[in-house]
Amino acid sequence: MRTDHRARSLYLEMRAHGLEILGQADPDQADCYRVFIAADTLQALDPRTEEKIRERVRGNRAGLVRVLLDQADPDVRAVLQEGAD
């Protein structure tokens, strides 16, 4: 899917910037997830880049959730494994 491709690219770009992206189940809505960027990693960016990232995340939430949940993607798996080390 085109949206998933954009979201995947965004995810990998964000990780390259050192950002930590998390998906969390929404306790108020079944089958819904929220996307978070760890505040300490986001604040390390300059304010202009930070706002651009926030806008892109808002526009790609659903795709980012799919990327975070897609354990079959070898690039995402590698990035997640690297973060766990």
C-alpha positions, 0 to 999 in steps of 0.5 A: 500500500502507498500509505504503508510505504510512506509510513515505513519510510517515515518510521525508518527516517525517524529511527535514523534521527534517533527517535523512539516510536511506540505503539500502544493500545488505546484503553478507551477504544477496542482495536485502536492504537496510539502512536507516541514519540519518546519525548526525550528523543524528540526534544533533541531535535531543533524545533522546526524539525520537531514540528515537521515530524509531528505533522508527518506522524499525525498524517500517517498514524494508521500506517505507522501502527501497521509498521510497528505491528509488522514483525515480518518487515526485515528492515523494521525487525532489524531496527527494533532488534538494534534498539533492544541491544 
